[in-house]
C-alpha cells in the first residue's frame, strides 16, 4: 500500500481518520502493519501490501 493512500481511506465503521503503524516497508510501499481508527480504536491489518478494511465481523467470516 502506498502511504499516499492515507489521504483517501477512512474507518469503514465511523468514517474517522486512520493512523498508520508500519511493521515492514519497501521504498515507499507499506508491506505490513496496521491501520487504527482515531475514534473507535478498531485496527485493520495490512498484509502483503494490502489493507484489509473489512469490518471486524466480516473479517472473521471471511477467515472461516
PDB file of N, CA, C and O in Angstrom:
ATOM      1  N   UNK A   1       0.849  -1.163   0.000  1.00  0.00           N
ATOM      2  CA  UNK A   1       0.000   0.000   0.000  1.00  0.00           C
ATOM      3  C   UNK A   1       0.896   1.226   0.000  1.00  0.00           C
ATOM      4  O   UNK A   1       1.872   1.278   0.748  1.00  0.00           O
ATOM      5  N   UNK A   2       0.591   2.179  -0.797  1.00  0.00           N
ATOM      6  CA  UNK A   2       1.320   3.447  -0.813  1.00  0.00           C
ATOM      7  C   UNK A   2       0.848   4.311   0.355  1.00  0.00           C
ATOM      8  O   UNK A   2      -0.344   4.358   0.656  1.00  0.00           O
ATOM      9  N   UNK A   3       1.783   4.989   1.009  1.00  0.00           N
ATOM     10  CA  UNK A   3       1.411   5.861   2.121  1.00  0.00           C
ATOM     11  C   UNK A   3       0.481   6.981   1.682  1.00  0.00           C
ATOM     12  O   UNK A   3      -0.288   7.494   2.495  1.00  0.00           O
ATOM     13  N   UNK A   4       0.534   7.369   0.418  1.00  0.00           N
ATOM     14  CA  UNK A   4      -0.348   8.426  -0.080  1.00  0.00           C
ATOM     15  C   UNK A   4      -1.819   8.016  -0.025  1.00  0.00           C
ATOM     16  O   UNK A   4      -2.701   8.873  -0.078  1.00  0.00           O
ATOM     17  N   UNK A   5      -2.093   6.707   0.080  1.00  0.00           N
ATOM     18  CA  UNK A   5      -3.466   6.225   0.205  1.00  0.00           C
ATOM     19  C   UNK A   5      -4.113   6.712   1.505  1.00  0.00           C
ATOM     20  O   UNK A   5      -5.338   6.767   1.604  1.00  0.00           O
ATOM     21  N   UNK A   6      -3.307   7.059   2.482  1.00  0.00           N
ATOM     22  CA  UNK A   6      -3.818   7.542   3.770  1.00  0.00           C
ATOM     23  C   UNK A   6      -4.679   8.799   3.604  1.00  0.00           C
ATOM     24  O   UNK A   6      -5.507   9.098   4.464  1.00  0.00           O
ATOM     25  N   UNK A   7      -4.489   9.533   2.504  1.00  0.00           N
ATOM     26  CA  UNK A   7      -5.273  10.747   2.259  1.00  0.00           C
ATOM     27  C   UNK A   7      -6.715  10.440   1.885  1.00  0.00           C
ATOM     28  O   UNK A   7      -7.580  11.306   2.017  1.00  0.00           O
ATOM     29  N   UNK A   8      -6.993   9.225   1.421  1.00  0.00           N
ATOM     30  CA  UNK A   8      -8.333   8.922   0.920  1.00  0.00           C
ATOM     31  C   UNK A   8      -9.071   7.819   1.677  1.00  0.00           C
ATOM     32  O   UNK A   8     -10.287   7.699   1.525  1.00  0.00           O
ATOM     33  N   UNK A   9      -8.389   7.011   2.484  1.00  0.00           N
ATOM     34  CA  UNK A   9      -9.092   5.938   3.186  1.00  0.00           C
ATOM     35  C   UNK A   9      -9.506   6.395   4.580  1.00  0.00           C
ATOM     36  O   UNK A   9      -8.893   7.285   5.169  1.00  0.00           O
ATOM     37  N   UNK A  10     -10.564   5.761   5.094  1.00  0.00           N
ATOM     38  CA  UNK A  10     -11.055   6.077   6.440  1.00  0.00           C
ATOM     39  C   UNK A  10     -11.634   4.803   7.042  1.00  0.00           C
ATOM     40  O   UNK A  10     -11.771   3.787   6.360  1.00  0.00           O
ATOM     41  N   UNK A  11     -11.968   4.868   8.306  1.00  0.00           N
ATOM     42  CA  UNK A  11     -12.548   3.730   9.011  1.00  0.00           C
ATOM     43  C   UNK A  11     -13.902   3.393   8.380  1.00  0.00           C
ATOM     44  O   UNK A  11     -14.741   4.281   8.222  1.00  0.00           O
ATOM     45  N   UNK A  12     -14.128   2.128   8.017  1.00  0.00           N
ATOM     46  CA  UNK A  12     -15.413   1.758   7.419  1.00  0.00           C
ATOM     47  C   UNK A  12     -16.574   1.796   8.408  1.00  0.00           C
ATOM     48  O   UNK A  12     -17.733   1.825   7.995  1.00  0.00           O
ATOM     49  N   UNK A  13     -16.280   1.797   9.703  1.00  0.00           N
ATOM     50  CA  UNK A  13     -17.343   1.801  10.705  1.00  0.00           C
ATOM     51  C   UNK A  13     -17.875   3.199  10.995  1.00  0.00           C
ATOM     52  O   UNK A  13     -19.088   3.399  11.057  1.00  0.00           O
ATOM     53  N   UNK A  14     -16.975   4.172  11.174  1.00  0.00           N
ATOM     54  CA  UNK A  14     -17.433   5.515  11.556  1.00  0.00           C
ATOM     55  C   UNK A  14     -16.860   6.638  10.694  1.00  0.00           C
ATOM     56  O   UNK A  14     -17.062   7.817  10.986  1.00  0.00           O
ATOM     57  N   UNK A  15     -16.151   6.270   9.639  1.00  0.00           N
ATOM     58  CA  UNK A  15     -15.592   7.234   8.666  1.00  0.00           C
ATOM     59  C   UNK A  15     -14.554   8.178   9.268  1.00  0.00           C
ATOM     60  O   UNK A  15     -14.282   9.234   8.696  1.00  0.00           O
ATOM     61  N   UNK A  16     -13.973   7.819  10.403  1.00  0.00           N
ATOM     62  CA  UNK A  16     -12.937   8.634  11.038  1.00  0.00           C
ATOM     63  C   UNK A  16     -11.581   8.345  10.392  1.00  0.00           C
ATOM     64  O   UNK A  16     -11.428   7.379   9.644  1.00  0.00           O
ATOM     65  N   UNK A  17     -10.614   9.191  10.691  1.00  0.00           N
ATOM     66  CA  UNK A  17      -9.254   9.035  10.156  1.00  0.00           C
ATOM     67  C   UNK A  17      -8.595   7.783  10.738  1.00  0.00           C
ATOM     68  O   UNK A  17      -8.968   7.299  11.806  1.00  0.00           O
ATOM     69  N   UNK A  18      -7.612   7.281  10.007  1.00  0.00           N
ATOM     70  CA  UNK A  18      -6.853   6.104  10.436  1.00  0.00           C
ATOM     71  C   UNK A  18      -5.398   6.490  10.673  1.00  0.00           C
ATOM     72  O   UNK A  18      -4.829   7.287   9.928  1.00  0.00           O
ATOM     73  N   UNK A  19      -4.801   5.914  11.721  1.00  0.00           N
ATOM     74  CA  UNK A  19      -3.368   6.080  11.986  1.00  0.00           C
ATOM     75  C   UNK A  19      -2.642   4.868  11.436  1.00  0.00           C
ATOM     76  O   UNK A  19      -3.099   3.736  11.593  1.00  0.00           O
ATOM     77  N   UNK A  20      -1.503   5.107  10.788  1.00  0.00           N
ATOM     78  CA  UNK A  20      -0.708   4.045  10.184  1.00  0.00           C
ATOM     79  C   UNK A  20       0.441   3.654  11.097  1.00  0.00           C
ATOM     80  O   UNK A  20       1.185   4.509  11.577  1.00  0.00           O
ATOM     81  N   UNK A  21       0.582   2.349  11.335  1.00  0.00           N
ATOM     82  CA  UNK A  21       1.711   1.799  12.085  1.00  0.00           C
ATOM     83  C   UNK A  21       2.402   0.802  11.160  1.00  0.00           C
ATOM     84  O   UNK A  21       1.850  -0.257  10.861  1.00  0.00           O
ATOM     85  N   UNK A  22       3.610   1.137  10.708  1.00  0.00           N
ATOM     86  CA  UNK A  22       4.325   0.333   9.714  1.00  0.00           C
ATOM     87  C   UNK A  22       5.227  -0.691  10.393  1.00  0.00           C
ATOM     88  O   UNK A  22       6.053  -0.341  11.236  1.00  0.00           O
ATOM     89  N   UNK A  23       5.061  -1.969  10.018  1.00  0.00           N
ATOM     90  CA  UNK A  23       5.940  -3.034  10.506  1.00  0.00           C
ATOM     91  C   UNK A  23       7.034  -3.360   9.481  1.00  0.00           C
ATOM     92  O   UNK A  23       8.162  -3.689   9.847  1.00  0.00           O
ATOM     93  N   UNK A  24       6.681  -3.264   8.192  1.00  0.00           N
ATOM     94  CA  UNK A  24       7.633  -3.586   7.124  1.00  0.00           C
ATOM     95  C   UNK A  24       7.305  -2.733   5.908  1.00  0.00           C
ATOM     96  O   UNK A  24       6.142  -2.597   5.525  1.00  0.00           O
ATOM     97  N   UNK A  25       8.348  -2.158   5.301  1.00  0.00           N
ATOM     98  CA  UNK A  25       8.129  -1.373   4.088  1.00  0.00           C
ATOM     99  C   UNK A  25       9.293  -1.540   3.132  1.00  0.00           C
ATOM    100  O   UNK A  25      10.409  -1.878   3.528  1.00  0.00           O
ATOM    101  N   UNK A  26       9.007  -1.294   1.865  1.00  0.00           N
ATOM    102  CA  UNK A  26       9.996  -1.385   0.811  1.00  0.00           C
ATOM    103  C   UNK A  26       9.871  -0.116  -0.020  1.00  0.00           C
ATOM    104  O   UNK A  26       8.853   0.091  -0.681  1.00  0.00           O
ATOM    105  N   UNK A  27      10.891   0.733   0.004  1.00  0.00           N
ATOM    106  CA  UNK A  27      10.842   2.062  -0.603  1.00  0.00           C
ATOM    107  C   UNK A  27       9.670   2.830  -0.001  1.00  0.00           C
ATOM    108  O   UNK A  27       9.650   3.050   1.210  1.00  0.00           O
ATOM    109  N   UNK A  28       8.690   3.245  -0.811  1.00  0.00           N
ATOM    110  CA  UNK A  28       7.542   3.978  -0.264  1.00  0.00           C
ATOM    111  C   UNK A  28       6.291   3.109  -0.204  1.00  0.00           C
ATOM    112  O   UNK A  28       5.177   3.627  -0.123  1.00  0.00           O
ATOM    113  N   UNK A  29       6.473   1.784  -0.243  1.00  0.00           N
ATOM    114  CA  UNK A  29       5.366   0.834  -0.203  1.00  0.00           C
ATOM    115  C   UNK A  29       5.308   0.173   1.178  1.00  0.00           C
ATOM    116  O   UNK A  29       6.288  -0.427   1.620  1.00  0.00           O
ATOM    117  N   UNK A  30       4.162   0.282   1.859  1.00  0.00           N
ATOM    118  CA  UNK A  30       3.955  -0.373   3.146  1.00  0.00           C
ATOM    119  C   UNK A  30       3.553  -1.815   2.871  1.00  0.00           C
ATOM    120  O   UNK A  30       2.524  -2.063   2.243  1.00  0.00           O
ATOM    121  N   UNK A  31       4.357  -2.768   3.336  1.00  0.00           N
ATOM    122  CA  UNK A  31       4.091  -4.188   3.098  1.00  0.00           C
ATOM    123  C   UNK A  31       3.321  -4.841   4.241  1.00  0.00           C
ATOM    124  O   UNK A  31       2.516  -5.744   4.013  1.00  0.00           O
ATOM    125  N   UNK A  32       3.565  -4.390   5.468  1.00  0.00           N
ATOM    126  CA  UNK A  32       2.891  -4.963   6.639  1.00  0.00           C
ATOM    127  C   UNK A  32       2.741  -3.893   7.700  1.00  0.00           C
ATOM    128  O   UNK A  32       3.571  -2.992   7.820  1.00  0.00           O
ATOM    129  N   UNK A  33       1.672  -4.006   8.464  1.00  0.00           N
ATOM    130  CA  UNK A  33       1.426  -3.058   9.545  1.00  0.00           C
ATOM    131  C   UNK A  33      -0.040  -3.066   9.911  1.00  0.00           C
ATOM    132  O   UNK A  33      -0.764  -4.017   9.619  1.00  0.00           O
ATOM    133  N   UNK A  34      -0.472  -1.989  10.558  1.00  0.00           N
ATOM    134  CA  UNK A  34      -1.870  -1.866  10.950  1.00  0.00           C
ATOM    135  C   UNK A  34      -2.351  -0.442  10.729  1.00  0.00           C
ATOM    136  O   UNK A  34      -1.577   0.515  10.745  1.00  0.00           O
ATOM    137  N   UNK A  35      -3.639  -0.341  10.526  1.00  0.00           N
ATOM    138  CA  UNK A  35      -4.335   0.933  10.466  1.00  0.00           C
ATOM    139  C   UNK A  35      -5.260   0.961  11.671  1.00  0.00           C
ATOM    140  O   UNK A  35      -6.021   0.016  11.883  1.00  0.00           O
ATOM    141  N   UNK A  36      -5.210   2.031  12.469  1.00  0.00           N
ATOM    142  CA  UNK A  36      -6.023   2.121  13.672  1.00  0.00           C
ATOM    143  C   UNK A  36      -6.919   3.347  13.588  1.00  0.00           C
ATOM    144  O   UNK A  36      -6.453   4.446  13.290  1.00  0.00           O
ATOM    145  N   UNK A  37      -8.209   3.153  13.853  1.00  0.00           N
ATOM    146  CA  UNK A  37      -9.171   4.250  13.812  1.00  0.00           C
ATOM    147  C   UNK A  37      -8.911   5.205  14.973  1.00  0.00           C
ATOM    148  O   UNK A  37      -8.716   4.777  16.111  1.00  0.00           O
ATOM    149  N   UNK A  38      -8.911   6.497  14.675  1.00  0.00           N
ATOM    150  CA  UNK A  38      -8.667   7.501  15.712  1.00  0.00           C
ATOM    151  C   UNK A  38      -9.875   7.699  16.618  1.00  0.00           C
ATOM    152  O   UNK A  38      -9.743   8.283  17.694  1.00  0.00           O
ATOM    153  N   UNK A  39     -11.054   7.222  16.207  1.00  0.00           N
ATOM    154  CA  UNK A  39     -12.261   7.390  17.020  1.00  0.00           C
ATOM    155  C   UNK A  39     -12.632   6.119  17.788  1.00  0.00           C
ATOM    156  O   UNK A  39     -12.685   6.136  19.018  1.00  0.00           O
ATOM    157  N   UNK A  40     -12.890   5.017  17.072  1.00  0.00           N
ATOM    158  CA  UNK A  40     -13.371   3.805  17.738  1.00  0.00           C
ATOM    159  C   UNK A  40     -12.253   2.873  18.182  1.00  0.00           C
ATOM    160  O   UNK A  40     -12.493   1.976  18.990  1.00  0.00           O
ATOM    161  N   UNK A  41     -11.020   3.063  17.668  1.00  0.00           N
ATOM    162  CA  UNK A  41      -9.893   2.248  18.089  1.00  0.00           C
ATOM    163  C   UNK A  41      -9.778   0.912  17.375  1.00  0.00           C
ATOM    164  O   UNK A  41      -8.865   0.140  17.669  1.00  0.00           O
ATOM    165  N   UNK A  42     -10.681   0.617  16.445  1.00  0.00           N
ATOM    166  CA  UNK A  42     -10.612  -0.643  15.702  1.00  0.00           C
ATOM    167  C   UNK A  42      -9.334  -0.671  14.862  1.00  0.00           C
ATOM    168  O   UNK A  42      -8.922   0.352  14.315  1.00  0.00           O
ATOM    169  N   UNK A  43      -8.714  -1.842  14.763  1.00  0.00           N
ATOM    170  CA  UNK A  43      -7.492  -1.968  13.969  1.00  0.00           C
ATOM    171  C   UNK A  43      -7.758  -2.826  12.741  1.00  0.00           C
ATOM    172  O   UNK A  43      -8.558  -3.761  12.767  1.00  0.00           O
ATOM    173  N   UNK A  44      -7.064  -2.480  11.670  1.00  0.00           N
ATOM    174  CA  UNK A  44      -7.185  -3.175  10.390  1.00  0.00           C
ATOM    175  C   UNK A  44      -5.788  -3.560   9.945  1.00  0.00           C
ATOM    176  O   UNK A  44      -4.894  -2.713   9.913  1.00  0.00           O
ATOM    177  N   UNK A  45      -5.583  -4.833   9.599  1.00  0.00           N
ATOM    178  CA  UNK A  45      -4.240  -5.290   9.225  1.00  0.00           C
ATOM    179  C   UNK A  45      -3.870  -4.899   7.797  1.00  0.00           C
ATOM    180  O   UNK A  45      -4.733  -4.748   6.932  1.00  0.00           O
ATOM    181  N   UNK A  46      -2.570  -4.737   7.572  1.00  0.00           N
ATOM    182  CA  UNK A  46      -2.014  -4.598   6.230  1.00  0.00           C
ATOM    183  C   UNK A  46      -1.118  -5.808   6.032  1.00  0.00           C
ATOM    184  O   UNK A  46      -0.138  -5.981   6.757  1.00  0.00           O
ATOM    185  N   UNK A  47      -1.444  -6.642   5.061  1.00  0.00           N
ATOM    186  CA  UNK A  47      -0.680  -7.864   4.797  1.00  0.00           C
ATOM    187  C   UNK A  47      -0.315  -7.909   3.322  1.00  0.00           C
ATOM    188  O   UNK A  47      -1.177  -7.734   2.461  1.00  0.00           O
ATOM    189  N   UNK A  48       0.943  -8.139   3.031  1.00  0.00           N
ATOM    190  CA  UNK A  48       1.434  -8.198   1.652  1.00  0.00           C
ATOM    191  C   UNK A  48       1.084  -6.926   0.877  1.00  0.00           C
ATOM    192  O   UNK A  48       0.825  -6.974  -0.325  1.00  0.00           O
ATOM    193  N   UNK A  49       1.080  -5.785   1.581  1.00  0.00           N
ATOM    194  CA  UNK A  49       0.821  -4.505   0.938  1.00  0.00           C
ATOM    195  C   UNK A  49      -0.644  -4.195   0.712  1.00  0.00           C
ATOM    196  O   UNK A  49      -0.971  -3.191   0.079  1.00  0.00           O
ATOM    197  N   UNK A  50      -1.541  -5.045   1.223  1.00  0.00           N
ATOM    198  CA  UNK A  50      -2.977  -4.857   1.010  1.00  0.00           C
ATOM    199  C   UNK A  50      -3.675  -4.584   2.344  1.00  0.00           C
ATOM    200  O   UNK A  50      -3.652  -5.434   3.234  1.00  0.00           O
ATOM    201  N   UNK A  51      -4.299  -3.399   2.495  1.00  0.00           N
ATOM    202  CA  UNK A  51      -5.046  -3.129   3.728  1.00  0.00           C
ATOM    203  C   UNK A  51      -6.378  -3.880   3.716  1.00  0.00           C
ATOM    204  O   UNK A  51      -7.101  -3.847   2.720  1.00  0.00           O
ATOM    205  N   UNK A  52      -6.700  -4.550   4.810  1.00  0.00           N
ATOM    206  CA  UNK A  52      -7.966  -5.268   4.943  1.00  0.00           C
ATOM    207  C   UNK A  52      -8.908  -4.371   5.739  1.00  0.00           C
ATOM    208  O   UNK A  52      -8.851  -4.327   6.968  1.00  0.00           O
ATOM    209  N   UNK A  53      -9.776  -3.656   5.024  1.00  0.00           N
ATOM    210  CA  UNK A  53     -10.676  -2.708   5.669  1.00  0.00           C
ATOM    211  C   UNK A  53     -12.075  -3.273   5.878  1.00  0.00           C
ATOM    212  O   UNK A  53     -13.034  -2.517   6.026  1.00  0.00           O
ATOM    213  N   UNK A  54     -12.196  -4.602   5.892  1.00  0.00           N
ATOM    214  CA  UNK A  54     -13.481  -5.201   6.226  1.00  0.00           C
ATOM    215  C   UNK A  54     -13.777  -4.955   7.699  1.00  0.00           C
ATOM    216  O   UNK A  54     -12.865  -5.007   8.524  1.00  0.00           O
ATOM    217  N   UNK A  55     -15.045  -4.684   8.047  1.00  0.00           N
ATOM    218  CA  UNK A  55     -15.404  -4.570   9.466  1.00  0.00           C
ATOM    219  C   UNK A  55     -15.069  -5.875  10.187  1.00  0.00           C
ATOM    220  O   UNK A  55     -15.031  -6.932   9.558  1.00  0.00           O
ATOM    221  N   UNK A  56     -14.827  -5.817  11.489  1.00  0.00           N
ATOM    222  CA  UNK A  56     -14.359  -6.995  12.245  1.00  0.00           C
ATOM    223  C   UNK A  56     -15.216  -8.242  12.061  1.00  0.00           C
ATOM    224  O   UNK A  56     -14.670  -9.332  11.885  1.00  0.00           O
ATOM    225  N   UNK A  57     -16.538  -8.116  12.095  1.00  0.00           N
ATOM    226  CA  UNK A  57     -17.393  -9.305  11.966  1.00  0.00           C
ATOM    227  C   UNK A  57     -17.280  -9.927  10.576  1.00  0.00           C
ATOM    228  O   UNK A  57     -17.341 -11.149  10.442  1.00  0.00           O
ATOM    229  N   UNK A  58     -17.117  -9.108   9.547  1.00  0.00           N
ATOM    230  CA  UNK A  58     -16.965  -9.636   8.192  1.00  0.00           C
ATOM    231  C   UNK A  58     -15.585 -10.253   7.992  1.00  0.00           C
ATOM    232  O   UNK A  58     -15.439 -11.208   7.228  1.00  0.00           O
ATOM    233  N   UNK A  59     -14.562  -9.713   8.677  1.00  0.00           N
ATOM    234  CA  UNK A  59     -13.218 -10.272   8.603  1.00  0.00           C
ATOM    235  C   UNK A  59     -13.179 -11.676   9.177  1.00  0.00           C
ATOM    236  O   UNK A  59     -12.528 -12.564   8.626  1.00  0.00           O
ATOM    237  N   UNK A  60     -13.891 -11.876  10.305  1.00  0.00           N
ATOM    238  CA  UNK A  60     -13.947 -13.191  10.947  1.00  0.00           C
ATOM    239  C   UNK A  60     -14.675 -14.199  10.064  1.00  0.00           C
ATOM    240  O   UNK A  60     -14.272 -15.360   9.994  1.00  0.00           O
ATOM    241  N   UNK A  61     -15.751 -13.769   9.385  1.00  0.00           N
ATOM    242  CA  UNK A  61     -16.479 -14.656   8.486  1.00  0.00           C
ATOM    243  C   UNK A  61     -15.620 -15.045   7.290  1.00  0.00           C
ATOM    244  O   UNK A  61     -15.646 -16.197   6.856  1.00  0.00           O
ATOM    245  N   UNK A  62     -14.857 -14.091   6.754  1.00  0.00           N
ATOM    246  CA  UNK A  62     -14.013 -14.352   5.593  1.00  0.00           C
ATOM    247  C   UNK A  62     -12.879 -15.320   5.930  1.00  0.00           C
ATOM    248  O   UNK A  62     -12.445 -16.092   5.075  1.00  0.00           O
ATOM    249  N   UNK A  63     -12.400 -15.277   7.175  1.00  0.00           N
ATOM    250  CA  UNK A  63     -11.303 -16.143   7.594  1.00  0.00           C
ATOM    251  C   UNK A  63     -11.776 -17.570   7.858  1.00  0.00           C
ATOM    252  O   UNK A  63     -10.984 -18.511   7.809  1.00  0.00           O
ATOM    253  N   UNK A  64     -13.056 -17.726   8.136  1.00  0.00           N
ATOM    254  CA  UNK A  64     -13.601 -19.067   8.463  1.00  0.00           C
ATOM    255  C   UNK A  64     -13.794 -19.923   7.243  1.00  0.00           C
ATOM    256  O   UNK A  64     -14.240 -21.065   7.355  1.00  0.00           O
TER     257      UNK A  64
END
